[in-house]
């Protein structure tokens, strides 16, 4: 079996679904969306985090379209030449944002795409932690190597440390089959912190790839002192990981560390979850989230989003193996050992993808992007009030007509709302979102209205008042 390290495989399953019916809700409870990125830049792939003080932190991949061309000859490839990692913060609940600042040390030094996003998390003490993929040169063979980078802020985002590399550099040359002009890569990573001073950085690693068709390994570097220093990186998963499906990680309040990935088993690439209960020192065997296998010859470029609360683990993912390919969500009540039957996020969409999940107070929020019959990609959401056992009506995050909204990211607040950011055209936008209140039930007869002791929610018969 062959695959490309970069690029989308041909021949994916057709996604032919119907159109959407939105119902059962009143108008959305949300702030006005604001633009976070600068207008003369090309922004993509945002990531978001909330601090304990309510400060909103957003990072994204950025290409300054007004900037002069940069010398990229030392990297041997041009697709990262003017790519940077930008950051902005909001201290007023997301109503306004600071002027974006660049976090990478050297202009154009970030290896980032919509499928290899930066990650940002905030610890309980307010320390801001950022992971991203950067460009470096291998000291052994002099060829470009994509590396795992980390930076932190101990003053709630006012300043950041000099970025540091977390991975050990490879000693071999795999440029003949890694693709992208790279000798090796330590990318498609993730980051989380448990509030106890432990910071976990994980990425997919090619250092032991020997031939075309090999899969990736997962390596991890851990800090036990809030990101001030990291232990030497080590292998935690063998070479059976989909090499271009970005990892996700979530540290629960009880200290458990959940890691989502895709495992390569023959011709299948399915979402799996593993758990650590000892600070990342050991992990449980991976458990497949769905019984429906996804057979695909190539990298699907799809992450598996994970969250947990009150003993329930939630996972959302794209699958081409279900009866209707698309975005799905499932839950586990035994720590990720067994899973419920996956539920489609958007059953009537033509295409639904890029799902993310977060717990805000007592509310589970599910966001994704989807195309309806008009073919325009937009962002949608629905919520659960029983920790994912059931989900309510679908709501749309509206944007300008004909403009694509995609790649939503969310961070939960204790009041049940979420801060959400997304890519809108070539800009990053964000707002605060609360699930709309449910619509009042509609009585269908005079007798039903009378028994309820209420007015009807709609005029069902002459002489019955409408609303109250």
C-alpha angles and dihedrals in degrees: 000000000000131000138171119241088218127029138050118275119238125241101044115171114276114255106213113165137147133256130287128261113197114196147136100059145090122231114303122272101226143127121247112278115247132198111248101180126065120266097234093054133081106234129186145157104031124195125195140200137176124219125218087254092057095254112148116223122193131180129182144168111263138190116191103221091191094053123101119254115277128222107256099163093115090062096050094224135071107209093090099039099112101022120123140171112242129192136196134173137203124209096181101063096276099306093117134011135210122252107279117257130197116246100187114087100224123048112254094009101128126104099206139146138157088272095045102046129175117252129220130185134168123217127222090262093054098257110149115219123194131187125188141154115255140181124255139155121250109241093213102052102013093234126130117274126188108225141194110252133191136189134169142196123213094183099062095268102314091116137003135213123250106278115256132202115242102188130078110243117251120252097207135063117240097162092121092070109012088073129201093082091286128136088203140342136217099186146111086078141157142204139207141161130212100211091247096090094271116127117188123201119182132176143167111261133202099186093114098041110126106175146009111292097031116136127227132263126222119237127186136199119195132199118203094186105058096276098309090120137357134220117242110281117258139188115261101166128037127235097290100091122115098256098218105033106104118239124237130200136188128188111207126212091255091060098257117140117214121195124191123201143139120258123212111223110169106296095349131091111187135168114261137178133210130186137211122199097178105060097280095305093117134009136207119245112278116263122208111235099210133036091214106091120219111220110199133154100219143016113312091200091222128140128209112229117212137193135160139194138161093002095309122114119203126198130181126187147148116260132183091187098072121092087260113031113228146084116335138180129206136175137213126203096186102060097277098307094115132017140209120244106282116255121214112245094212112013096181099046121111088223127003119183148145096050121185131184134201138169116231113185103305094339128093113210123201120191131178141149123249144173121229128192093296091061096233115132113234138168122254137180144188133179142218129211096188100060095269100315088119137002133216134224124320118251130190127226098221125219139166114313112269095010118122118239113193150148100042120196127189143194122194129232125208091243091065097259127112135215107229130191130182144170111262110187102307095336136083115233130182143181144161115264133195123184110259118249113261118260117256115256116265116235112218102201143028090249093052091050091049094048089051091051089226142102118261119264088225136017103270098161138010112277096026112116115235119231131341 
